[in-house]
Amino acid sequence: MLFLGLLLAALGGAVIATVLIVRGLRTMIRSSVRSSRLRAAAFLVGAVAVAMYAWGLLHLGYAVLRAEDGGTGSSPIEPCRQAGPQMASLVVGYDVSFLPLRFECRLSGGGTYVTSSVPGYVNQGTAVLGLVTATCAALATTMARRARRPVA
């Protein structure tokens, strides 16, 4: 069930990214005002941030799919085998984190360790692109307000 939720969230992210790209391109084409260009940049960079997060959700969904796969060779959990056979033999379950995206293996002794199921660039790239998006949006809003103010 978790796999289907992650898959739907990734598809939703792809739809949102597409909408943001279209809005960004329309904003860029329709106006040449500086604040509009910053607003278009916020839409476009935001689209890339959403797409990158959706890409990470797909990786996480694949790890969950492999973890939930039953049958021969399903124990220990496949994504948790990266740490080696000794560590993998102590795995009793897994957890999924959405912020930051990661797949954690729970150990019988109470600890956890993070696998490399989600590429490292996904969380860092999403955070940086999110900050750039917020900065562009804030600058565009500030510039638009200044342009609307009547000069006395």
N, CA, C and O of each residue as an XYZ file, in Angstrom:
608
protein
N       0.819     -1.189      0.000
C       0.000      0.000      0.000
C       0.869      1.261      0.000
O       0.553      2.242     -0.674
N       1.956      1.225      0.755
C       2.867      2.367      0.799
C       3.459      2.626     -0.583
O       3.634      3.776     -0.988
N       3.766      1.542     -1.305
C       4.314      1.684     -2.647
C       3.362      2.454     -3.549
O       3.785      3.349     -4.280
N       2.071      2.110     -3.500
C       1.093      2.797     -4.341
C       0.977      4.271     -3.968
O       0.841      5.125     -4.844
N       1.029      4.570     -2.681
C       0.996      5.965     -2.235
C       2.189      6.749     -2.753
O       2.049      7.888     -3.198
N       3.373      6.129     -2.693
C       4.581      6.791     -3.195
C       4.514      6.978     -4.707
O       4.940      8.007     -5.232
N       3.981      5.984     -5.398
C       3.849      6.092     -6.850
C       2.871      7.209     -7.227
O       3.145      7.994     -8.135
N       1.737      7.280     -6.533
C       0.774      8.346     -6.803
C       1.344      9.716     -6.465
O       1.095     10.682     -7.186
N       2.106      9.814     -5.377
C       2.728     11.087     -5.016
C       3.746     11.511     -6.071
O       3.833     12.692     -6.407
N       4.510     10.562     -6.593
C       5.481     10.883     -7.641
C       4.772     11.336     -8.913
O       5.219     12.276     -9.570
N       3.676     10.678     -9.262
C       2.908     11.096    -10.439
C       2.291     12.471    -10.218
O       2.257     13.294    -11.132
N       1.803     12.718     -9.010
C       1.282     14.047     -8.683
C       2.363     15.110     -8.785
O       2.108     16.219     -9.254
N       3.574     14.771     -8.345
C       4.693     15.699     -8.467
C       5.016     16.004     -9.914
O       5.348     17.140    -10.252
N       4.921     14.994    -10.776
C       5.178     15.210    -12.204
C       4.122     16.136    -12.805
O       4.443     16.991    -13.630
N       2.870     15.971    -12.395
C       1.800     16.845    -12.893
C       2.015     18.276    -12.407
O       1.888     19.224    -13.182
N       2.338     18.430    -11.136
C       2.582     19.768    -10.574
C       3.766     20.430    -11.267
O       3.714     21.621    -11.576
N       4.828     19.674    -11.514
C       5.999     20.233    -12.204
C       5.630     20.685    -13.607
O       6.102     21.725    -14.067
N       4.800     19.922    -14.286
C       4.371     20.302    -15.641
C       3.559     21.593    -15.608
O       3.761     22.478    -16.439
N       2.653     21.698    -14.659
C       1.840     22.918    -14.522
C       2.736     24.123    -14.234
O       2.536     25.197    -14.802
N       3.713     23.950    -13.363
C       4.623     25.054    -13.034
C       5.456     25.467    -14.242
O       5.715     26.654    -14.438
N       5.875     24.505    -15.050
C       6.642     24.833    -16.252
C       5.789     25.642    -17.220
O       6.254     26.636    -17.778
N       4.550     25.223    -17.421
C       3.661     25.947    -18.331
C       3.406     27.360    -17.820
O       3.440     28.315    -18.596
N       3.151     27.499    -16.519
C       2.918     28.834    -15.952
C       4.164     29.703    -16.058
O       4.071     30.896    -16.346
N       5.323     29.109    -15.827
C       6.561     29.866    -15.932
C       6.826     30.345    -17.343
O       7.219     31.492    -17.553
N       6.612     29.473    -18.307
C       6.825     29.858    -19.704
C       5.814     30.908    -20.147
O       6.174     31.849    -20.856
N       4.562     30.763    -19.743
C       3.545     31.765    -20.091
C       3.882     33.119    -19.466
O       3.728     34.157    -20.111
N       4.335     33.111    -18.226
C       4.705     34.357    -17.556
C       5.892     35.009    -18.251
O       5.929     36.230    -18.402
N       6.858     34.206    -18.673
C       8.045     34.738    -19.333
C       7.698     35.338    -20.697
O       8.229     36.383    -21.072
N       6.815     34.682    -21.427
C       6.462     35.138    -22.773
C       5.582     36.381    -22.727
O       5.753     37.281    -23.549
N       4.654     36.450    -21.795
C       3.667     37.532    -21.761
C       4.211     38.875    -21.303
O       3.696     39.915    -21.714
N       5.228     38.881    -20.471
C       5.680     40.152    -19.915
C       7.201     40.233    -19.911
O       7.900     39.239    -19.713
N       7.689     41.449    -20.135
C       9.136     41.650    -20.101
C       9.547     42.480    -18.890
O      10.693     42.921    -18.797
N       8.617     42.694    -17.962
C       8.918     43.432    -16.745
C       9.847     42.577    -15.884
O       9.726     41.353    -15.847
N      10.758     43.227    -15.205
C      11.765     42.506    -14.431
C      11.144     41.614    -13.361
O      11.591     40.485    -13.157
N      10.110     42.117    -12.673
C       9.480     41.304    -11.637
C       8.801     40.080    -12.248
O       8.743     39.031    -11.607
N       8.292     40.192    -13.460
C       7.668     39.042    -14.125
C       8.711     37.999    -14.519
O       8.445     36.798    -14.468
N       9.879     38.455    -14.905
C      10.940     37.496    -15.226
C      11.379     36.732    -13.981
O      11.660     35.535    -14.041
N      11.435     37.443    -12.845
C      11.771     36.760    -11.589
C      10.661     35.786    -11.189
O      10.930     34.699    -10.677
N       9.432     36.184    -11.425
C       8.301     35.304    -11.124
C       8.351     34.062    -12.018
O       8.098     32.951    -11.551
N       8.674     34.245    -13.288
C       8.809     33.110    -14.208
C       9.950     32.198    -13.755
O       9.831     30.974    -13.808
N      11.048     32.795    -13.314
C      12.177     31.996    -12.814
C      11.761     31.192    -11.585
O      12.161     30.038    -11.432
N      10.957     31.801    -10.706
C      10.477     31.087     -9.522
C       9.628     29.888     -9.934
O       9.768     28.806     -9.364
N       8.749     30.071    -10.918
C       7.932     28.950    -11.393
C       8.798     27.844    -11.977
O       8.599     26.667    -11.673
N       9.764     28.222    -12.819
C      10.576     27.218    -13.505
C      11.514     26.473    -12.547
O      11.647     25.252    -12.629
N      12.154     27.204    -11.652
C      13.043     26.554    -10.692
C      12.223     25.715     -9.715
O      12.650     24.636     -9.306
N      11.052     26.213     -9.348
C      10.161     25.433     -8.489
C       9.728     24.140     -9.156
O       9.592     23.111     -8.495
N       9.512     24.189    -10.465
C       9.152     22.977    -11.212
C      10.267     21.937    -11.151
O      10.010     20.743    -10.999
N      11.503     22.407    -11.271
C      12.637     21.475    -11.200
C      12.758     20.899     -9.786
O      13.076     19.721     -9.627
N      12.509     21.713     -8.765
C      12.562     21.222     -7.383
C      11.495     20.161     -7.147
O      11.772     19.129     -6.536
N      10.287     20.402     -7.624
C       9.204     19.421     -7.461
C       9.527     18.144     -8.236
O       9.298     17.041     -7.740
N      10.053     18.292     -9.440
C      10.405     17.120    -10.247
C      11.507     16.302     -9.573
O      11.481     15.072     -9.605
N      12.466     16.985     -8.969
C      13.547     16.266     -8.294
C      13.015     15.507     -7.079
O      13.430     14.376     -6.825
N      12.101     16.121     -6.331
C      11.500     15.440     -5.184
C      10.699     14.228     -5.664
O      10.742     13.169     -5.038
N       9.972     14.381     -6.770
C       9.206     13.266     -7.332
C      10.144     12.136     -7.764
O       9.821     10.960     -7.599
N      11.294     12.494     -8.312
C      12.301     11.501     -8.687
C      12.767     10.727     -7.451
O      12.927      9.508     -7.503
N      12.982     11.427     -6.359
C      13.352     10.765     -5.110
C      12.243      9.858     -4.596
O      12.518      8.786     -4.057
N      10.981     10.282     -4.760
C       9.850      9.435     -4.356
C       9.809      8.147     -5.166
O       9.460      7.093     -4.634
N      10.159      8.220     -6.441
C      10.215      7.002     -7.258
C      11.290      6.042     -6.744
O      11.065      4.833     -6.678
N      12.452      6.579     -6.383
C      13.519      5.738     -5.816
C      13.057      5.107     -4.509
O      13.287      3.923     -4.265
N      12.407      5.906     -3.675
C      11.914      5.414     -2.392
C      10.844      4.346     -2.611
O      10.820      3.335     -1.909
N       9.965      4.568     -3.580
C       8.938      3.583     -3.899
C       9.534      2.268     -4.374
O       9.039      1.196     -4.025
N      10.585      2.347     -5.162
C      11.248      1.127     -5.630
C      11.869      0.370     -4.463
O      11.815     -0.859     -4.425
N      12.457      1.088     -3.516
C      13.040      0.440     -2.342
C      11.947     -0.240     -1.512
O      12.141     -1.351     -1.018
N      10.807      0.424     -1.361
C       9.685     -0.176     -0.614
C       9.171     -1.409     -1.351
O       8.861     -2.422     -0.723
N       9.078     -1.330     -2.668
C       8.631     -2.476     -3.457
C       9.557     -3.675     -3.249
O       9.092     -4.801     -3.078
N      10.860     -3.428     -3.265
C      11.817     -4.521     -3.035
C      11.738     -5.035     -1.612
O      11.906     -6.233     -1.384
N      11.481     -4.142     -0.628
C      11.400     -4.558      0.767
C      10.154     -5.400      1.018
O      10.187     -6.325      1.830
N       9.070     -5.094      0.337
C       7.808     -5.805      0.536
C       7.711     -7.084     -0.288
O       6.784     -7.874     -0.102
N       8.656     -7.292     -1.192
C       8.637     -8.470     -2.047
C       8.885     -9.705     -1.194
O       9.926     -9.815     -0.546
N       7.951    -10.620     -1.190
C       8.106    -11.852     -0.413
C       8.696    -12.952     -1.263
O       9.010    -12.748     -2.436
N       8.842    -14.103     -0.674
C       9.333    -15.254     -1.416
C      10.770    -15.587     -1.070
O      11.332    -15.080     -0.099
N      11.348    -16.449     -1.882
C      12.705    -16.902     -1.654
C      13.677    -15.729     -1.725
O      13.619    -14.919     -2.649
N      14.558    -15.647     -0.754
C      15.573    -14.595     -0.747
C      15.063    -13.242     -0.281
O      15.727    -12.227     -0.493
N      13.891    -13.210      0.353
C      13.343    -11.918      0.784
C      13.796    -11.521      2.177
O      13.482    -10.425      2.642
N      14.527    -12.393      2.845
C      15.033    -12.049      4.171
C      16.541    -12.212      4.155
O      17.024    -13.269      3.748
N      17.279    -11.256      4.563
C      16.890     -9.935      5.057
C      16.364     -9.047      3.923
O      16.522     -9.352      2.741
N      15.736     -7.943      4.324
C      15.136     -7.017      3.368
C      16.202     -6.586      2.363
O      17.310     -6.203      2.738
N      15.845     -6.657      1.077
C      16.825     -6.431      0.011
C      17.543     -5.072      0.093
O      18.770     -5.052     -0.003
N      16.844     -3.936      0.265
C      17.576     -2.666      0.330
C      18.529     -2.575      1.525
O      19.468     -1.779      1.517
N      18.281     -3.397      2.553
C      19.121     -3.353      3.757
C      20.367     -4.223      3.648
O      21.184     -4.244      4.568
N      20.522     -4.928      2.556
C      21.686     -5.794      2.370
C      22.953     -5.027      2.018
O      24.044     -5.598      2.018
N      22.819     -3.747      1.720
C      23.972     -2.930      1.316
C      25.042     -2.851      2.399
O      26.226     -2.713      2.092
N      24.636     -2.937      3.652
C      25.577     -2.781      4.764
C      26.388     -4.041      5.031
O      27.282     -4.032      5.877
N      26.091     -5.108      4.331
C      26.819     -6.354      4.525
C      25.972     -7.383      5.238
O      24.958     -7.047      5.848
N      26.386     -8.645      5.163
C      25.567     -9.726      5.718
C      25.418     -9.688      7.236
O      24.365    -10.055      7.759
N      26.460     -9.248      7.957
C      26.358     -9.216      9.420
C      25.327     -8.189      9.871
O      24.506     -8.477     10.742
N      25.361     -7.014      9.297
C      24.414     -5.964      9.656
C      23.014     -6.325      9.157
O      22.028     -6.106      9.861
N      22.926     -6.869      7.962
C      21.627     -7.216      7.383
C      20.915     -8.297      8.186
O      19.685     -8.334      8.223
N      21.683     -9.182      8.833
C      21.049    -10.239      9.632
C      20.370     -9.680     10.879
O      19.551    -10.370     11.485
N      20.687     -8.450     11.277
C      20.076     -7.827     12.462
C      18.847     -6.998     12.117
O      18.200     -6.463     13.018
N      18.508     -6.877     10.843
C      17.391     -6.036     10.411
C      16.066     -6.708     10.764
O      15.853     -7.885     10.473
N      15.177     -5.932     11.400
C      13.848     -6.445     11.765
C      12.724     -5.694     11.056
O      11.563     -6.092     11.161
N      13.041     -4.625     10.342
C      12.016     -3.860      9.629
C      12.631     -2.641      8.980
O      13.852     -2.495      8.913
N      11.757     -1.768      8.503
C      12.244     -0.557      7.848
C      11.292      0.597      8.121
O      10.133      0.401      8.485
N      11.810      1.796      7.938
C      11.032      3.022      8.054
C      11.308      3.867      6.819
O      12.363      3.752      6.195
N      10.356      4.709      6.477
C      10.483      5.618      5.350
C      10.350      7.031      5.885
O       9.440      7.326      6.660
N      11.255      7.901      5.473
C      11.200      9.307      5.864
C      10.948     10.140      4.608
O      11.553      9.912      3.560
N      10.038     11.113      4.740
C       9.690     11.942      3.590
C      10.411     13.281      3.577
O      10.498     13.920      2.529
N      10.919     13.709      4.695
C      11.653     14.973      4.756
C      12.803     14.819      5.735
O      12.562     14.960      6.934
N      13.992     14.550      5.336
C      14.457     14.281      3.975
C      14.015     12.888      3.526
O      13.688     12.034      4.350
N      14.011     12.673      2.226
C      13.662     11.366      1.677
C      14.755     10.366      2.015
O      15.926     10.569      1.691
N      14.352      9.268      2.677
C      15.335      8.223      2.956
C      14.640      6.935      3.369
O      13.505      6.943      3.846
N      15.336      5.850      3.176
C      14.890      4.514      3.541
C      15.798      4.055      4.670
O      17.010      3.941      4.488
N      15.212      3.787      5.848
C      15.988      3.389      7.031
C      15.691      1.942      7.384
O      14.540      1.510      7.328
N      16.707      1.205      7.740
C      16.558     -0.172      8.193
C      16.612     -0.190      9.720
O      17.548      0.336     10.322
N      15.599     -0.801     10.341
C      15.549     -0.908     11.804
C      16.274     -2.178     12.234
O      16.075     -3.248     11.659
N      17.116     -2.042     13.253
C      17.892     -3.169     13.754
C      17.247     -3.739     15.016
O      16.502     -3.048     15.710
N      17.540     -5.001     15.303
C      16.965     -5.658     16.471
C      17.425     -5.005     17.769
O      16.711     -5.078     18.769
N      18.580     -4.377     17.786
C      19.087     -3.720     18.979
C      18.485     -2.347     19.219
O      18.795     -1.715     20.229
N      17.633     -1.868     18.322
C      16.980     -0.578     18.514
C      17.513      0.541     17.641
O      16.912      1.613     17.588
N      18.608      0.324     16.967
C      19.164      1.374     16.118
C      18.619      1.301     14.703
O      17.839      0.414     14.357
N      19.051      2.254     13.900
C      18.685      2.274     12.481
C      19.903      2.670     11.664
O      20.865      3.225     12.195
N      19.858      2.386     10.387
C      20.850      2.933      9.467
C      20.162      3.241      8.148
O      19.181      2.601      7.769
N      20.699      4.232      7.466
C      20.105      4.726      6.221
C      20.774      4.032      5.046
O      21.998      3.916      4.999
N      19.973      3.576      4.104
C      20.515      2.962      2.892
C      20.703      4.035      1.821
O      20.293      5.183      1.994
N      21.320      3.645      0.732
C      21.525      4.579     -0.370
C      20.450      4.404     -1.438
O      20.712      4.620     -2.621
N      19.250      4.018     -1.034
C      18.153      3.814     -1.980
C      17.770      5.101     -2.693
O      17.455      5.090     -3.883
N      17.797      6.207     -1.963
C      17.524      7.515     -2.555
C      18.876      8.182     -2.808
O      19.657      8.350     -1.871
N      19.170      8.564     -4.049
C      20.476      9.190     -4.329
C      20.697     10.440     -3.472
O      19.756     11.175     -3.173
N      21.925     10.661     -3.092
C      22.258     11.774     -2.219
C      21.941     13.144     -2.793
O      21.640     14.074     -2.045
N      22.006     13.280     -4.116
C      21.767     14.583     -4.732
C      20.306     15.012     -4.659
O      20.011     16.198     -4.806
N      19.387     14.076     -4.434
C      17.961     14.413     -4.448
C      17.603     15.368     -3.309
O      16.997     16.412     -3.548
N      17.969     15.024     -2.085
C      17.622     15.874     -0.936
C      18.342     17.211     -0.985
O      17.741     18.255     -0.727
N      19.617     17.182     -1.313
C      20.386     18.421     -1.373
C      19.912     19.309     -2.513
O      19.752     20.517     -2.336
N      19.686     18.722     -3.676
C      19.224     19.493     -4.825
C      17.848     20.089     -4.602
O      17.599     21.239     -4.962
N      16.950     19.309     -4.007
C      15.610     19.809     -3.728
C      15.665     20.980     -2.749
O      14.952     21.968     -2.926
N      16.497     20.877     -1.732
C      16.610     21.966     -0.751
C      17.169     23.237     -1.392
O      16.635     24.326     -1.178
N      18.228     23.104     -2.166
C      18.832     24.277     -2.812
C      17.862     24.907     -3.805
O      17.694     26.126     -3.818
N      17.228     24.093     -4.628
C      16.272     24.622     -5.599
C      15.062     25.248     -4.909
O      14.518     26.242     -5.391
N      14.647     24.681     -3.804
C      13.553     25.276     -3.037
C      13.918     26.646     -2.497
O      13.097     27.562     -2.518
N      15.151     26.793     -2.010
C      15.611     28.102     -1.526
C      15.710     29.114     -2.657
O      15.348     30.277     -2.479
N      16.193     28.689     -3.809
C      16.271     29.589     -4.968
C      14.870     30.009     -5.394
O      14.647     31.171     -5.733
N      13.930     29.078     -5.381
C      12.541     29.384     -5.726
C      11.958     30.415     -4.778
O      11.342     31.389     -5.211
N      12.152     30.201     -3.486
C      11.622     31.136     -2.488
C      12.260     32.515     -2.637
O      11.575     33.529     -2.500
N      13.549     32.564     -2.914
C      14.238     33.842     -3.096
C      13.709     34.582     -4.321
O      13.434     35.780     -4.256
N      13.568     33.875     -5.429
C      13.031     34.507     -6.652
C      11.611     35.005     -6.431
O      11.262     36.100     -6.872
N      10.793     34.215     -5.756
C       9.408     34.624     -5.498
C       9.357     35.853     -4.587
O       8.564     36.765     -4.817
N      10.203     35.875     -3.555
C      10.225     37.023     -2.640
C      10.706     38.284     -3.360
O      10.135     39.359     -3.174
N      11.742     38.161     -4.173
C      12.235     39.316     -4.929
C      11.199     39.806     -5.939
O      11.027     41.013     -6.108
N      10.514     38.896     -6.604
C       9.489     39.283     -7.571
C       8.345     40.019     -6.883
O       7.837     41.009     -7.410
N       7.940     39.544     -5.716
C       6.864     40.198     -4.963
C       7.286     41.583     -4.512
O       6.511     42.533     -4.617
N       8.498     41.707     -4.014
C       9.007     43.000     -3.560
C       9.092     43.992     -4.712
O       8.689     45.147     -4.572
N       9.610     43.550     -5.840
C       9.741     44.437     -7.004
C       8.371     44.849     -7.552
O       8.197     45.993     -7.972
N       7.412     43.945     -7.552
C       6.076     44.259     -8.041
C       5.390     45.278     -7.123
O       4.682     46.165     -7.601
N       5.594     45.155     -5.832
C       5.014     46.124     -4.883
C       5.625     47.507     -5.054
O       4.924     48.518     -4.992
N       6.923     47.543     -5.268
C       7.586     48.838     -5.484
C       7.096     49.511     -6.760
O       6.936     50.731     -6.805
N       6.862     48.722     -7.781
C       6.413     49.288     -9.061
C       4.990     49.825     -8.975
O       4.641     50.757     -9.700
N       4.163     49.255     -8.103
C       2.774     49.702     -7.959
C       2.621     50.932     -7.086
O       1.617     51.636     -7.194
N       3.597     51.215     -6.215
C       3.503     52.349     -5.300
C       3.532     53.667     -6.052
O       4.400     53.883     -6.898
N       2.598     54.540     -5.752
C       2.649     55.861     -6.387
C       3.785     56.705     -5.793
O       4.009     56.709     -4.582
N       4.470     57.395     -6.647
C       5.569     58.250     -6.210
C       5.012     59.643     -5.932
O       4.344     60.239     -6.777
N       5.295     60.150     -4.739
C       4.745     61.467     -4.338
C       5.609     62.596     -4.762
O       5.283     63.754     -4.501
